[in-house]
Amino acid sequence: MELAVGITACLLALGALLLEIRYRHRPGNDLKLTLGDWQHEAREQHRYLLIGKLEFRNHNPYREVMVPEVEAMVKLLSNASLEGITCKTQVIPRHRDEPPRADNYWFAYIVKPGEKTGLEIRIDIRGEDLSQLQTAWLQVHYGTYGPEGQILKVRHIVIPLNFPGTDMPLRWRSTPGADVLPIPTHILTPLDNPVEVVKRYALPHAQPGDVVAISESPLAIMQERWHYHREVKPGWVAKRLCQFFYRTSSLSTACGLQALVDISGSVRVIFALVVGAIAKQLFGIPGVFYQLAGEQARLIDDVTGTLPPYDQFIVLGPDNPQQVVLAIQQQTELAAAIVDANDLKAVKVLAATVNVPIAFLEQALISNPAGNGDEQTPLVLIRPIGSVASPKIAPKEADEAISLNS
């Protein structure tokens, strides 16, 4: 009798284990909302009309996932008061088999396995003077309903509204060995492509032999390597180990450290912290933690570390920066580098094209010409002293309908 009970218990435990393994390896509510293709359909003194065409994509190849609700909210960011400025947002279903309702009601819709469906978002901004608007921070709240139950999600989309002219006069600065030119851009977003940003803003000021340096955080933002602070759920390790970092470190908060744990894993972070502490306290060797915890340990920017609205996000370091600089060089013929510089005269070069000396970049950028405040100059053009000036490349005329997807 006891043997039968034992066998039954083992079989039940094995069955539960197999069920759990199956559950963990099967995709759940794997439905994603794309950034979409955005256009400025109207860009007038008193009115901006932004239209985005987005898609819900069901990446679950076995199960249907339903979208019972969708709502959109917009936060405008401006250099001046928003008094007198109105913003109306409209979400329109664009299903292939169902027309939208006239009352703008989002009816629950089934997205079949491996398929997609569309939606259109209209943002209508009106006011006496819209010239000081910088960005529209769109938050699309939607629910997914399927194998994992109901899960509420938020898609953050930052849409630039103000674009500096490429023919504006800029001031070169002298440094030992090179002249540097900080170049302002619009507030960069994942709708931007780094190569197109360089073409638009840096090429009109460049000449052969110049090097264009891109700050690492704006590049990471263009790659959408961020986490909204409310959506980060710190675990046991992050909550307890963050207290061992200096108070100004981006890893000194539970959410900031959790961002690293999600990348490197708990075991690696614990190991790096223990070995790093021993190396520093017993042998006087600093920085061992960052060598062991991975490249991202040095690059994570916690909330408040970047320009609004990204001050609400934990921004990671960029992905594959070497590939980015190679693409820039191939398409613009400019040497390029991805750098992390600060006002403490620390410069770290994450990637650079061939034949660009690291020491030259560090010396040229040691004063941090891009700044760490609200300068909004993520590009710096570096010109070795002794280069012969050549005519500027004329900036291209902007299209009447401005595309926000480079």
Secondary structure as GFF3:
##gff-version 3
##sequence-region A 1 406
A	DSSP	alpha_helix	2	25	.	.	.	ID=ss1
A	DSSP	beta_strand	31	33	.	.	.	ID=ss2
A	DSSP	beta_strand	37	43	.	.	.	ID=ss3
A	DSSP	beta_strand	47	58	.	.	.	ID=ss4
A	DSSP	beta_strand	65	67	.	.	.	ID=ss5
A	DSSP	beta_strand	70	78	.	.	.	ID=ss6
A	DSSP	beta_strand	86	94	.	.	.	ID=ss7
A	DSSP	beta_strand	109	111	.	.	.	ID=ss8
A	DSSP	beta_strand	116	126	.	.	.	ID=ss9
A	DSSP	beta_strand	133	146	.	.	.	ID=ss10
A	DSSP	beta_strand	149	160	.	.	.	ID=ss11
A	DSSP	beta_strand	173	175	.	.	.	ID=ss12
A	DSSP	beta_strand	178	183	.	.	.	ID=ss13
A	DSSP	alpha_helix	194	197	.	.	.	ID=ss14
A	DSSP	pi_helix	198	202	.	.	.	ID=ss15
A	DSSP	three_ten_helix	203	205	.	.	.	ID=ss16
A	DSSP	beta_strand	211	215	.	.	.	ID=ss17
A	DSSP	alpha_helix	216	222	.	.	.	ID=ss18
A	DSSP	beta_strand	226	228	.	.	.	ID=ss19
A	DSSP	three_ten_helix	229	231	.	.	.	ID=ss20
A	DSSP	alpha_helix	236	241	.	.	.	ID=ss21
A	DSSP	three_ten_helix	242	244	.	.	.	ID=ss22
A	DSSP	alpha_helix	254	264	.	.	.	ID=ss23
A	DSSP	alpha_helix	266	283	.	.	.	ID=ss24
A	DSSP	alpha_helix	288	293	.	.	.	ID=ss25
A	DSSP	alpha_helix	296	299	.	.	.	ID=ss26
A	DSSP	three_ten_helix	310	312	.	.	.	ID=ss27
A	DSSP	beta_strand	313	315	.	.	.	ID=ss28
A	DSSP	alpha_helix	321	332	.	.	.	ID=ss29
A	DSSP	beta_strand	335	341	.	.	.	ID=ss30
A	DSSP	beta_strand	347	352	.	.	.	ID=ss31
A	DSSP	alpha_helix	358	365	.	.	.	ID=ss32
A	DSSP	beta_strand	379	384	.	.	.	ID=ss33
A	DSSP	beta_strand	402	403	.	.	.	ID=ss34
###
